[in-house]
Amino acid sequence: MKKSLIGSLVAAGCAAVFAVSAGAQTIQFAKPEDAIKYRQGAFQLIKTHFGTLQPVVRGQVPYDKDAVAADIYVLDVVARLPWAAFAEGTQGGGAKDNVWSDPEGFNKAKQNFLDSLKPLTAAADEGDLDKLRAAFAKTGASCKACHDSYRN
Ligand code: HEC
């Protein structure tokens, strides 16, 4: 690790204003823009690992059970990342204000998305392409449902 990176990590830790706890994980952001960048980065990872499945369910590439299962494993992990970066005081980015004014609805949309990953994982573990296709569509719908309400 470069010295400057360690320095900035220490500085970020000391100056932390936006500390959020998500389960066992506590993330600290020095300024709201850092939280916005973090959650946008997390969504990009989600997009990449979800998007990888698209040509598979469309039959454009051969179905490789192990590769798909490995990808969904990563998707399931990165899917947990953005939420802690929506702390009070980090309004902005591409997020609508109702993320903060309607936390119940936002949490429900988040939960629908996270729940949709269970049948997706199950289908991948079974190696059942039809089930995978159906679960993929449900997860995609959960992204869209949240974006329609909570993203600009
Ligand atoms: C519970 C709500 C919710 C769910 C579910 C959700 N998103 Fe998002 N997404 C958001 C919000 C809010 C933003 C805007 C974040 C910001 O800019 O601060 C966003 C931003 C993004 C971005 C843009 C990131 C950037 O670089 O600015 C992408 C890409 C994205 N989401 C993809 C997805 C995909 C793919 C899924 C499903 C597999 C998904 N999202 C599920 C709420 C959600």
Backbone and ligand atoms as CSV (ligand in chain L), in Angstrom:
chain,resi,resn,atom,element,x,y,z
A,1,MET,N,N,0.851,-1.209,0.000
A,1,MET,CA,C,0.000,0.000,0.000
A,1,MET,C,C,0.877,1.247,0.000
A,2,LYS,N,N,0.535,2.220,-0.784
A,2,LYS,CA,C,1.333,3.452,-0.838
A,2,LYS,C,C,1.136,4.268,0.430
A,3,LYS,N,N,2.195,5.012,0.777
A,3,LYS,CA,C,2.149,5.796,2.003
A,3,LYS,C,C,1.012,6.826,1.975
A,4,SER,N,N,0.859,7.470,0.818
A,4,SER,CA,C,-0.157,8.525,0.711
A,4,SER,C,C,-1.563,7.957,0.933
A,5,LEU,N,N,-1.767,6.711,0.480
A,5,LEU,CA,C,-3.083,6.099,0.655
A,5,LEU,C,C,-3.340,5.855,2.136
A,6,ILE,N,N,-2.317,5.325,2.821
A,6,ILE,CA,C,-2.478,5.096,4.263
A,6,ILE,C,C,-2.759,6.424,4.953
A,7,GLY,N,N,-1.994,7.442,4.552
A,7,GLY,CA,C,-2.187,8.778,5.130
A,7,GLY,C,C,-3.612,9.270,4.952
A,8,SER,N,N,-4.133,9.081,3.751
A,8,SER,CA,C,-5.479,9.605,3.517
A,8,SER,C,C,-6.523,8.760,4.233
A,9,LEU,N,N,-6.246,7.471,4.394
A,9,LEU,CA,C,-7.186,6.626,5.145
A,9,LEU,C,C,-7.226,7.056,6.602
A,10,VAL,N,N,-6.043,7.339,7.150
A,10,VAL,CA,C,-5.970,7.784,8.542
A,10,VAL,C,C,-6.684,9.124,8.682
A,11,ALA,N,N,-6.397,10.031,7.740
A,11,ALA,CA,C,-7.032,11.346,7.775
A,11,ALA,C,C,-8.544,11.212,7.686
A,12,ALA,N,N,-8.995,10.306,6.792
A,12,ALA,CA,C,-10.433,10.112,6.631
A,12,ALA,C,C,-11.027,9.605,7.937
A,13,GLY,N,N,-10.313,8.713,8.597
A,13,GLY,CA,C,-10.795,8.165,9.861
A,13,GLY,C,C,-10.907,9.233,10.918
A,14,CYS,N,N,-9.902,10.106,11.006
A,14,CYS,CA,C,-9.888,11.134,12.046
A,14,CYS,C,C,-10.956,12.191,11.810
A,15,ALA,N,N,-11.137,12.532,10.540
A,15,ALA,CA,C,-12.040,13.635,10.229
A,15,ALA,C,C,-13.470,13.166,10.026
A,16,ALA,N,N,-13.708,11.883,10.305
A,16,ALA,CA,C,-15.008,11.317,9.940
A,16,ALA,C,C,-16.173,12.042,10.580
A,17,VAL,N,N,-17.089,12.440,9.745
A,17,VAL,CA,C,-18.303,13.080,10.211
A,17,VAL,C,C,-19.488,12.165,9.968
A,18,PHE,N,N,-19.427,11.470,8.842
A,18,PHE,CA,C,-20.546,10.635,8.444
A,18,PHE,C,C,-20.216,9.172,8.713
A,19,ALA,N,N,-20.472,8.754,9.916
A,19,ALA,CA,C,-20.197,7.368,10.285
A,19,ALA,C,C,-21.508,6.611,10.284
A,20,VAL,N,N,-21.550,5.533,9.579
A,20,VAL,CA,C,-22.778,4.752,9.514
A,20,VAL,C,C,-22.490,3.306,9.830
A,21,SER,N,N,-23.419,2.706,10.475
A,21,SER,CA,C,-23.244,1.317,10.845
A,21,SER,C,C,-24.226,0.462,10.060
A,22,ALA,N,N,-23.733,-0.524,9.365
A,22,ALA,CA,C,-24.595,-1.444,8.638
A,22,ALA,C,C,-24.276,-2.840,9.131
A,23,GLY,N,N,-25.017,-3.289,10.079
A,23,GLY,CA,C,-24.721,-4.584,10.678
A,23,GLY,C,C,-23.394,-4.491,11.402
A,24,ALA,N,N,-22.512,-5.430,11.097
A,24,ALA,CA,C,-21.230,-5.464,11.788
A,24,ALA,C,C,-20.263,-4.448,11.192
A,25,GLN,N,N,-20.676,-3.851,10.072
A,25,GLN,CA,C,-19.726,-3.061,9.302
A,25,GLN,C,C,-19.963,-1.576,9.560
A,26,THR,N,N,-18.905,-0.886,9.939
A,26,THR,CA,C,-19.030,0.551,10.121
A,26,THR,C,C,-18.179,1.241,9.077
A,27,ILE,N,N,-18.810,2.088,8.296
A,27,ILE,CA,C,-18.077,2.794,7.264
A,27,ILE,C,C,-18.069,4.267,7.642
A,28,GLN,N,N,-16.949,4.918,7.433
A,28,GLN,CA,C,-16.881,6.333,7.767
A,28,GLN,C,C,-16.500,7.134,6.543
A,29,PHE,N,N,-17.215,8.210,6.354
A,29,PHE,CA,C,-16.938,9.096,5.223
A,29,PHE,C,C,-16.600,10.478,5.758
A,30,ALA,N,N,-15.533,11.057,5.209
A,30,ALA,CA,C,-15.102,12.366,5.686
A,30,ALA,C,C,-16.060,13.459,5.235
A,31,LYS,N,N,-16.592,13.305,4.009
A,31,LYS,CA,C,-17.526,14.312,3.522
A,31,LYS,C,C,-18.631,13.638,2.708
A,32,PRO,N,N,-19.772,14.329,2.553
A,32,PRO,CA,C,-20.902,13.728,1.847
A,32,PRO,C,C,-20.533,13.228,0.453
A,33,GLU,N,N,-19.666,13.970,-0.256
A,33,GLU,CA,C,-19.293,13.557,-1.616
A,33,GLU,C,C,-18.632,12.183,-1.613
A,34,ASP,N,N,-17.910,11.880,-0.532
A,34,ASP,CA,C,-17.255,10.561,-0.456
A,34,ASP,C,C,-18.297,9.453,-0.371
A,35,ALA,N,N,-19.364,9.718,0.377
A,35,ALA,CA,C,-20.439,8.726,0.489
A,35,ALA,C,C,-21.125,8.541,-0.858
A,36,ILE,N,N,-21.340,9.663,-1.560
A,36,ILE,CA,C,-21.997,9.594,-2.873
A,36,ILE,C,C,-21.140,8.794,-3.849
A,37,LYS,N,N,-19.831,9.083,-3.852
A,37,LYS,CA,C,-18.921,8.350,-4.741
A,37,LYS,C,C,-18.897,6.868,-4.395
A,38,TYR,N,N,-18.909,6.591,-3.124
A,38,TYR,CA,C,-18.870,5.185,-2.676
A,38,TYR,C,C,-20.101,4.431,-3.166
A,39,ARG,N,N,-21.283,5.024,-2.946
A,39,ARG,CA,C,-22.481,4.265,-3.329
A,39,ARG,C,C,-22.607,4.153,-4.847
A,40,GLN,N,N,-22.153,5.203,-5.566
A,40,GLN,CA,C,-22.187,5.120,-7.031
A,40,GLN,C,C,-21.222,4.042,-7.519
A,41,GLY,N,N,-20.053,3.958,-6.888
A,41,GLY,CA,C,-19.094,2.909,-7.237
A,41,GLY,C,C,-19.673,1.529,-6.973
A,42,ALA,N,N,-20.371,1.429,-5.838
A,42,ALA,CA,C,-20.992,0.141,-5.486
A,42,ALA,C,C,-22.051,-0.240,-6.517
A,43,PHE,N,N,-22.866,0.743,-6.944
A,43,PHE,CA,C,-23.891,0.437,-7.958
A,43,PHE,C,C,-23.250,0.036,-9.289
A,44,GLN,N,N,-22.096,0.616,-9.590
A,44,GLN,CA,C,-21.405,0.210,-10.829
A,44,GLN,C,C,-20.974,-1.252,-10.740
A,45,LEU,N,N,-20.527,-1.670,-9.577
A,45,LEU,CA,C,-20.154,-3.084,-9.391
A,45,LEU,C,C,-21.383,-3.980,-9.530
A,46,ILE,N,N,-22.482,-3.526,-8.937
A,46,ILE,CA,C,-23.729,-4.291,-9.041
A,46,ILE,C,C,-24.127,-4.425,-10.514
A,47,LYS,N,N,-24.038,-3.306,-11.220
A,47,LYS,CA,C,-24.417,-3.305,-12.634
A,47,LYS,C,C,-23.547,-4.282,-13.429
A,48,THR,N,N,-22.237,-4.246,-13.160
A,48,THR,CA,C,-21.327,-5.122,-13.892
A,48,THR,C,C,-21.656,-6.589,-13.642
A,49,HIS,N,N,-21.856,-6.939,-12.370
A,49,HIS,CA,C,-22.054,-8.354,-12.054
A,49,HIS,C,C,-23.466,-8.825,-12.375
A,50,PHE,N,N,-24.396,-7.900,-12.421
A,50,PHE,CA,C,-25.742,-8.273,-12.866
A,50,PHE,C,C,-25.771,-8.343,-14.393
A,51,GLY,N,N,-25.123,-7.360,-15.013
A,51,GLY,CA,C,-25.113,-7.268,-16.480
A,51,GLY,C,C,-24.449,-8.458,-17.144
A,52,THR,N,N,-23.478,-9.057,-16.468
A,52,THR,CA,C,-22.792,-10.233,-17.000
A,52,THR,C,C,-23.773,-11.370,-17.283
A,53,LEU,N,N,-24.872,-11.384,-16.527
A,53,LEU,CA,C,-25.846,-12.477,-16.677
A,53,LEU,C,C,-26.737,-12.295,-17.909
A,54,GLN,N,N,-26.836,-11.063,-18.375
A,54,GLN,CA,C,-27.796,-10.778,-19.445
A,54,GLN,C,C,-27.600,-11.629,-20.706
A,55,PRO,N,N,-26.376,-11.676,-21.270
A,55,PRO,CA,C,-26.205,-12.506,-22.467
A,55,PRO,C,C,-26.443,-13.995,-22.197
A,56,VAL,N,N,-26.262,-14.407,-20.945
A,56,VAL,CA,C,-26.494,-15.818,-20.600
A,56,VAL,C,C,-27.987,-16.127,-20.660
A,57,VAL,N,N,-28.797,-15.273,-19.991
A,57,VAL,CA,C,-30.242,-15.562,-19.969
A,57,VAL,C,C,-30.869,-15.337,-21.353
A,58,ARG,N,N,-30.215,-14.529,-22.172
A,58,ARG,CA,C,-30.726,-14.322,-23.534
A,58,ARG,C,C,-30.252,-15.404,-24.498
A,59,GLY,N,N,-29.420,-16.304,-24.002
A,59,GLY,CA,C,-28.935,-17.382,-24.853
A,59,GLY,C,C,-27.888,-16.931,-25.858
A,60,GLN,N,N,-27.271,-15.769,-25.604
A,60,GLN,CA,C,-26.272,-15.256,-26.550
A,60,GLN,C,C,-24.889,-15.837,-26.298
A,61,VAL,N,N,-24.683,-16.348,-25.087
A,61,VAL,CA,C,-23.432,-17.066,-24.789
A,61,VAL,C,C,-23.824,-18.382,-24.119
A,62,PRO,N,N,-22.982,-19.399,-24.257
A,62,PRO,CA,C,-23.320,-20.683,-23.638
A,62,PRO,C,C,-23.413,-20.542,-22.118
A,63,TYR,N,N,-24.300,-21.314,-21.532
A,63,TYR,CA,C,-24.491,-21.271,-20.088
A,63,TYR,C,C,-23.383,-22.069,-19.409
A,64,ASP,N,N,-22.556,-21.352,-18.646
A,64,ASP,CA,C,-21.477,-21.977,-17.877
A,64,ASP,C,C,-21.884,-21.906,-16.411
A,65,LYS,N,N,-22.330,-23.032,-15.891
A,65,LYS,CA,C,-22.898,-23.057,-14.534
A,65,LYS,C,C,-21.943,-22.472,-13.484
A,66,ASP,N,N,-20.690,-22.894,-13.515
A,66,ASP,CA,C,-19.745,-22.447,-12.480
A,66,ASP,C,C,-19.454,-20.951,-12.593
A,67,ALA,N,N,-19.308,-20.461,-13.822
A,67,ALA,CA,C,-19.011,-19.040,-14.006
A,67,ALA,C,C,-20.188,-18.187,-13.523
A,68,VAL,N,N,-21.397,-18.635,-13.830
A,68,VAL,CA,C,-22.590,-17.888,-13.414
A,68,VAL,C,C,-22.732,-17.907,-11.889
A,69,ALA,N,N,-22.515,-19.059,-11.295
A,69,ALA,CA,C,-22.624,-19.155,-9.836
A,69,ALA,C,C,-21.582,-18.257,-9.164
A,70,ALA,N,N,-20.380,-18.226,-9.716
A,70,ALA,CA,C,-19.320,-17.387,-9.148
A,70,ALA,C,C,-19.690,-15.908,-9.271
A,71,ASP,N,N,-20.270,-15.543,-10.406
A,71,ASP,CA,C,-20.657,-14.148,-10.617
A,71,ASP,C,C,-21.768,-13.738,-9.643
A,72,ILE,N,N,-22.731,-14.615,-9.454
A,72,ILE,CA,C,-23.848,-14.285,-8.562
A,72,ILE,C,C,-23.383,-14.242,-7.106
A,73,TYR,N,N,-22.388,-15.027,-6.796
A,73,TYR,CA,C,-21.805,-14.955,-5.456
A,73,TYR,C,C,-21.255,-13.546,-5.199
A,74,VAL,N,N,-20.550,-13.013,-6.182
A,74,VAL,CA,C,-19.990,-11.662,-6.046
A,74,VAL,C,C,-21.119,-10.627,-6.024
A,75,LEU,N,N,-22.104,-10.815,-6.898
A,75,LEU,CA,C,-23.253,-9.889,-6.925
A,75,LEU,C,C,-23.904,-9.815,-5.548
A,76,ASP,N,N,-24.058,-10.966,-4.923
A,76,ASP,CA,C,-24.696,-11.025,-3.618
A,76,ASP,C,C,-23.895,-10.234,-2.567
A,77,VAL,N,N,-22.590,-10.218,-2.718
A,77,VAL,CA,C,-21.747,-9.461,-1.780
A,77,VAL,C,C,-21.829,-7.960,-2.082
A,78,VAL,N,N,-21.624,-7.578,-3.342
A,78,VAL,CA,C,-21.599,-6.145,-3.654
A,78,VAL,C,C,-22.988,-5.511,-3.471
A,79,ALA,N,N,-24.040,-6.351,-3.537
A,79,ALA,CA,C,-25.403,-5.844,-3.336
A,79,ALA,C,C,-25.605,-5.289,-1.926
A,80,ARG,N,N,-24.714,-5.657,-1.014
A,80,ARG,CA,C,-24.852,-5.173,0.376
A,80,ARG,C,C,-24.175,-3.824,0.584
A,81,LEU,N,N,-23.434,-3.354,-0.424
A,81,LEU,CA,C,-22.565,-2.203,-0.179
A,81,LEU,C,C,-23.220,-0.820,-0.188
A,82,PRO,N,N,-24.106,-0.497,-1.126
A,82,PRO,CA,C,-24.478,0.925,-1.261
A,82,PRO,C,C,-25.199,1.515,-0.063
A,83,TRP,N,N,-25.943,0.686,0.663
A,83,TRP,CA,C,-26.969,1.196,1.580
A,83,TRP,C,C,-26.427,2.018,2.735
A,84,ALA,N,N,-25.269,1.634,3.256
A,84,ALA,CA,C,-24.697,2.376,4.379
A,84,ALA,C,C,-24.250,3.775,3.948
A,85,ALA,N,N,-24.135,3.996,2.651
A,85,ALA,CA,C,-23.667,5.283,2.146
A,85,ALA,C,C,-24.828,6.238,1.822
A,86,PHE,N,N,-26.022,5.906,2.321
A,86,PHE,CA,C,-27.170,6.803,2.164
A,86,PHE,C,C,-27.514,7.473,3.499
A,87,ALA,N,N,-26.506,7.738,4.310
A,87,ALA,CA,C,-26.752,8.327,5.627
A,87,ALA,C,C,-27.350,9.729,5.495
A,88,GLU,N,N,-28.031,10.151,6.527
A,88,GLU,CA,C,-28.561,11.508,6.598
A,88,GLU,C,C,-27.419,12.495,6.360
A,89,GLY,N,N,-27.651,13.496,5.540
A,89,GLY,CA,C,-26.609,14.488,5.271
A,89,GLY,C,C,-25.823,14.195,4.001
A,90,THR,N,N,-26.134,13.058,3.359
A,90,THR,CA,C,-25.424,12.729,2.117
A,90,THR,C,C,-26.359,12.831,0.910
A,91,GLN,N,N,-27.388,13.651,1.036
A,91,GLN,CA,C,-28.332,13.864,-0.067
A,91,GLN,C,C,-27.578,14.335,-1.311
A,92,GLY,N,N,-28.069,13.936,-2.463
A,92,GLY,CA,C,-27.454,14.412,-3.698
A,92,GLY,C,C,-27.062,13.278,-4.610
A,93,GLY,N,N,-26.116,13.544,-5.484
A,93,GLY,CA,C,-25.768,12.568,-6.511
A,93,GLY,C,C,-26.969,12.353,-7.406
A,94,GLY,N,N,-27.206,11.108,-7.769
A,94,GLY,CA,C,-28.362,10.804,-8.603
A,94,GLY,C,C,-29.567,10.376,-7.782
A,95,ALA,N,N,-29.476,10.555,-6.475
A,95,ALA,CA,C,-30.551,10.099,-5.593
A,95,ALA,C,C,-31.590,11.193,-5.397
A,96,LYS,N,N,-32.854,10.800,-5.469
A,96,LYS,CA,C,-33.926,11.762,-5.183
A,96,LYS,C,C,-34.010,11.997,-3.680
A,97,ASP,N,N,-34.558,13.135,-3.312
A,97,ASP,CA,C,-34.663,13.469,-1.888
A,97,ASP,C,C,-35.563,12.496,-1.126
A,98,ASN,N,N,-36.463,11.826,-1.847
A,98,ASN,CA,C,-37.378,10.946,-1.113
A,98,ASN,C,C,-36.695,9.688,-0.575
A,99,VAL,N,N,-35.434,9.456,-0.958
A,99,VAL,CA,C,-34.660,8.394,-0.288
A,99,VAL,C,C,-34.645,8.698,1.213
A,100,TRP,N,N,-34.528,9.988,1.530
A,100,TRP,CA,C,-34.432,10.393,2.941
A,100,TRP,C,C,-35.782,10.756,3.542
A,101,SER,N,N,-36.713,11.234,2.689
A,101,SER,CA,C,-38.019,11.611,3.246
A,101,SER,C,C,-38.949,10.404,3.344
A,102,ASP,N,N,-38.637,9.333,2.618
A,102,ASP,CA,C,-39.471,8.127,2.649
A,102,ASP,C,C,-38.588,6.895,2.902
A,103,PRO,N,N,-37.927,6.877,4.068
A,103,PRO,CA,C,-36.977,5.788,4.332
A,103,PRO,C,C,-37.644,4.415,4.334
A,104,GLU,N,N,-38.921,4.382,4.717
A,104,GLU,CA,C,-39.624,3.099,4.768
A,104,GLU,C,C,-39.762,2.499,3.364
A,105,GLY,N,N,-40.204,3.353,2.438
A,105,GLY,CA,C,-40.367,2.893,1.060
A,105,GLY,C,C,-39.033,2.502,0.443
A,106,PHE,N,N,-38.001,3.285,0.730
A,106,PHE,CA,C,-36.682,2.999,0.185
A,106,PHE,C,C,-36.163,1.665,0.724
A,107,ASN,N,N,-36.349,1.453,2.022
A,107,ASN,CA,C,-35.906,0.193,2.635
A,107,ASN,C,C,-36.644,-0.998,2.070
A,108,LYS,N,N,-37.921,-0.785,1.787
A,108,LYS,CA,C,-38.718,-1.872,1.228
A,108,LYS,C,C,-38.205,-2.221,-0.178
A,109,ALA,N,N,-37.919,-1.187,-0.945
A,109,ALA,CA,C,-37.395,-1.406,-2.307
A,109,ALA,C,C,-36.043,-2.118,-2.246
A,110,LYS,N,N,-35.249,-1.732,-1.269
A,110,LYS,CA,C,-33.941,-2.368,-1.071
A,110,LYS,C,C,-34.130,-3.837,-0.703
A,111,GLN,N,N,-35.071,-4.088,0.216
A,111,GLN,CA,C,-35.303,-5.458,0.675
A,111,GLN,C,C,-35.823,-6.342,-0.469
A,112,ASN,N,N,-36.708,-5.789,-1.292
A,112,ASN,CA,C,-37.202,-6.546,-2.449
A,112,ASN,C,C,-36.048,-6.986,-3.334
A,113,PHE,N,N,-35.126,-6.059,-3.532
A,113,PHE,CA,C,-33.948,-6.357,-4.353
A,113,PHE,C,C,-33.107,-7.458,-3.702
A,114,LEU,N,N,-32.800,-7.287,-2.421
A,114,LEU,CA,C,-31.951,-8.278,-1.740
A,114,LEU,C,C,-32.640,-9.646,-1.689
A,115,ASP,N,N,-33.963,-9.629,-1.448
A,115,ASP,CA,C,-34.705,-10.902,-1.420
A,115,ASP,C,C,-34.665,-11.597,-2.779
A,116,SER,N,N,-34.670,-10.791,-3.846
A,116,SER,CA,C,-34.698,-11.373,-5.199
A,116,SER,C,C,-33.405,-12.134,-5.510
A,117,LEU,N,N,-32.355,-11.858,-4.740
A,117,LEU,CA,C,-31.084,-12.536,-5.005
A,117,LEU,C,C,-31.086,-13.977,-4.495
A,118,LYS,N,N,-32.020,-14.287,-3.601
A,118,LYS,CA,C,-32.053,-15.665,-3.058
A,118,LYS,C,C,-32.478,-16.668,-4.137
A,119,PRO,N,N,-33.624,-16.464,-4.813
A,119,PRO,CA,C,-33.955,-17.392,-5.891
A,119,PRO,C,C,-32.936,-17.371,-7.040
A,120,LEU,N,N,-32.298,-16.217,-7.225
A,120,LEU,CA,C,-31.265,-16.137,-8.276
A,120,LEU,C,C,-30.092,-17.055,-7.913
A,121,THR,N,N,-29.676,-16.978,-6.657
A,121,THR,CA,C,-28.585,-17.836,-6.181
A,121,THR,C,C,-28.989,-19.306,-6.249
A,122,ALA,N,N,-30.235,-19.590,-5.836
A,122,ALA,CA,C,-30.704,-20.980,-5.840
A,122,ALA,C,C,-30.706,-21.542,-7.260
A,123,ALA,N,N,-31.205,-20.746,-8.215
A,123,ALA,CA,C,-31.251,-21.199,-9.607
A,123,ALA,C,C,-29.842,-21.453,-10.139
A,124,ALA,N,N,-28.903,-20.571,-9.760
A,124,ALA,CA,C,-27.518,-20.733,-10.221
A,124,ALA,C,C,-26.899,-21.993,-9.629
A,125,ASP,N,N,-27.193,-22.245,-8.348
A,125,ASP,CA,C,-26.636,-23.440,-7.708
A,125,ASP,C,C,-27.216,-24.717,-8.316
A,126,GLU,N,N,-28.505,-24.650,-8.663
A,126,GLU,CA,C,-29.151,-25.814,-9.287
A,126,GLU,C,C,-28.687,-26.015,-10.718
A,127,GLY,N,N,-28.265,-24.909,-11.332
A,127,GLY,CA,C,-27.865,-24.995,-12.734
A,127,GLY,C,C,-29.065,-25.046,-13.665
A,128,ASP,N,N,-30.150,-24.401,-13.226
A,128,ASP,CA,C,-31.394,-24.435,-14.006
A,128,ASP,C,C,-31.569,-23.108,-14.751
A,129,LEU,N,N,-31.349,-23.151,-16.050
A,129,LEU,CA,C,-31.356,-21.913,-16.841
A,129,LEU,C,C,-32.740,-21.255,-16.898
A,130,ASP,N,N,-33.783,-22.047,-16.913
A,130,ASP,CA,C,-35.131,-21.451,-16.938
A,130,ASP,C,C,-35.421,-20.689,-15.651
A,131,LYS,N,N,-35.059,-21.310,-14.538
A,131,LYS,CA,C,-35.253,-20.630,-13.249
A,131,LYS,C,C,-34.367,-19.393,-13.150
A,132,LEU,N,N,-33.173,-19.519,-13.696
A,132,LEU,CA,C,-32.236,-18.394,-13.679
A,132,LEU,C,C,-32.824,-17.213,-14.447
A,133,ARG,N,N,-33.419,-17.526,-15.580
A,133,ARG,CA,C,-34.025,-16.490,-16.431
A,133,ARG,C,C,-35.142,-15.773,-15.677
A,134,ALA,N,N,-35.993,-16.546,-15.018
A,134,ALA,CA,C,-37.116,-15.966,-14.277
A,134,ALA,C,C,-36.617,-15.117,-13.102
A,135,ALA,N,N,-35.618,-15.629,-12.401
A,135,ALA,CA,C,-35.091,-14.901,-11.240
A,135,ALA,C,C,-34.364,-13.631,-11.682
A,136,PHE,N,N,-33.663,-13.710,-12.793
A,136,PHE,CA,C,-32.960,-12.551,-13.352
A,136,PHE,C,C,-33.960,-11.430,-13.653
A,137,ALA,N,N,-35.090,-11.818,-14.248
A,137,ALA,CA,C,-36.102,-10.815,-14.594
A,137,ALA,C,C,-36.654,-10.151,-13.334
A,138,LYS,N,N,-36.843,-10.933,-12.290
A,138,LYS,CA,C,-37.367,-10.368,-11.035
A,138,LYS,C,C,-36.382,-9.403,-10.405
A,139,THR,N,N,-35.113,-9.765,-10.408
A,139,THR,CA,C,-34.104,-8.863,-9.851
A,139,THR,C,C,-34.056,-7.579,-10.679
A,140,GLY,N,N,-34.079,-7.734,-11.989
A,140,GLY,CA,C,-34.054,-6.556,-12.870
A,140,GLY,C,C,-35.235,-5.638,-12.593
A,141,ALA,N,N,-36.396,-6.246,-12.355
A,141,ALA,CA,C,-37.594,-5.447,-12.050
A,141,ALA,C,C,-37.433,-4.714,-10.724
A,142,SER,N,N,-36.709,-5.332,-9.781
A,142,SER,CA,C,-36.524,-4.679,-8.475
A,142,SER,C,C,-35.569,-3.496,-8.583
A,143,CYS,N,N,-34.585,-3.580,-9.477
A,143,CYS,CA,C,-33.704,-2.418,-9.727
A,143,CYS,C,C,-34.564,-1.284,-10.280
A,144,LYS,N,N,-35.357,-1.631,-11.295
A,144,LYS,CA,C,-36.132,-0.613,-11.991
A,144,LYS,C,C,-37.150,0.035,-11.055
A,145,ALA,N,N,-37.799,-0.792,-10.240
A,145,ALA,CA,C,-38.815,-0.257,-9.328
A,145,ALA,C,C,-38.198,0.794,-8.408
A,146,CYS,N,N,-37.012,0.501,-7.899
A,146,CYS,CA,C,-36.379,1.478,-6.997
A,146,CYS,C,C,-35.950,2.716,-7.779
A,147,HIS,N,N,-35.347,2.496,-8.929
A,147,HIS,CA,C,-34.889,3.654,-9.716
A,147,HIS,C,C,-36.062,4.563,-10.102
A,148,ASP,N,N,-37.196,3.944,-10.464
A,148,ASP,CA,C,-38.354,4.751,-10.868
A,148,ASP,C,C,-38.778,5.708,-9.761
A,149,SER,N,N,-38.642,5.260,-8.520
A,149,SER,CA,C,-39.114,6.090,-7.405
A,149,SER,C,C,-38.023,6.931,-6.747
A,150,TYR,N,N,-36.787,6.429,-6.734
A,150,TYR,CA,C,-35.782,7.038,-5.855
A,150,TYR,C,C,-34.529,7.533,-6.565
A,151,ARG,N,N,-34.490,7.390,-7.886
A,151,ARG,CA,C,-33.299,7.847,-8.607
A,151,ARG,C,C,-33.714,8.831,-9.690
A,152,ASN,N,N,-32.929,9.894,-9.826
A,152,ASN,CA,C,-33.226,10.898,-10.854
A,152,ASN,C,C,-32.960,10.362,-12.250
L,1,HEC,C1,C,-33.462,0.427,-3.225
L,1,HEC,C2,C,-33.111,1.233,-4.365
L,1,HEC,C3,C,-32.223,0.730,-5.460
L,1,HEC,C4,C,-32.081,-0.540,-5.958
L,1,HEC,C5,C,-32.783,-1.801,-5.523
L,1,HEC,C6,C,-31.116,-0.450,-7.021
L,1,HEC,N1,N,-30.678,0.835,-7.164
L,1,HEC,FE1,FE,-29.358,1.497,-8.523
L,1,HEC,N2,N,-29.437,3.358,-7.702
L,1,HEC,C7,C,-30.274,3.750,-6.688
L,1,HEC,C8,C,-30.045,5.133,-6.364
L,1,HEC,C9,C,-30.787,5.950,-5.306
L,1,HEC,C10,C,-29.025,5.577,-7.215
L,1,HEC,C11,C,-28.396,6.979,-7.251
L,1,HEC,C12,C,-27.170,6.991,-6.345
L,1,HEC,C13,C,-26.445,8.338,-6.329
L,1,HEC,O1,O,-26.056,8.828,-7.405
L,1,HEC,O2,O,-26.266,8.871,-5.232
L,1,HEC,C14,C,-28.673,4.430,-8.050
L,1,HEC,C15,C,-27.694,4.474,-9.038
L,1,HEC,C16,C,-27.381,3.407,-9.869
L,1,HEC,C17,C,-26.404,3.465,-10.928
L,1,HEC,C18,C,-25.569,4.687,-11.319
L,1,HEC,C19,C,-24.287,4.753,-10.483
L,1,HEC,C20,C,-23.418,5.934,-10.875
L,1,HEC,O3,O,-22.281,5.708,-11.318
L,1,HEC,O4,O,-23.867,7.084,-10.759
L,1,HEC,C21,C,-26.406,2.236,-11.531
L,1,HEC,C22,C,-25.545,1.791,-12.703
L,1,HEC,C23,C,-27.364,1.410,-10.817
L,1,HEC,N3,N,-27.940,2.156,-9.821
L,1,HEC,C24,C,-27.634,0.098,-11.142
L,1,HEC,C25,C,-28.496,-0.718,-10.406
L,1,HEC,C26,C,-28.754,-2.106,-10.724
L,1,HEC,C27,C,-28.198,-2.851,-11.922
L,1,HEC,C28,C,-29.604,-2.568,-9.767
L,1,HEC,C29,C,-30.183,-3.939,-9.612
L,1,HEC,C30,C,-29.397,-5.095,-9.956
L,1,HEC,C31,C,-29.882,-1.457,-8.866
L,1,HEC,N4,N,-29.184,-0.357,-9.292
L,1,HEC,C32,C,-30.710,-1.541,-7.783
L,1,HEC,C33,C,-31.186,2.954,-6.056
L,1,HEC,C34,C,-31.341,1.590,-6.239
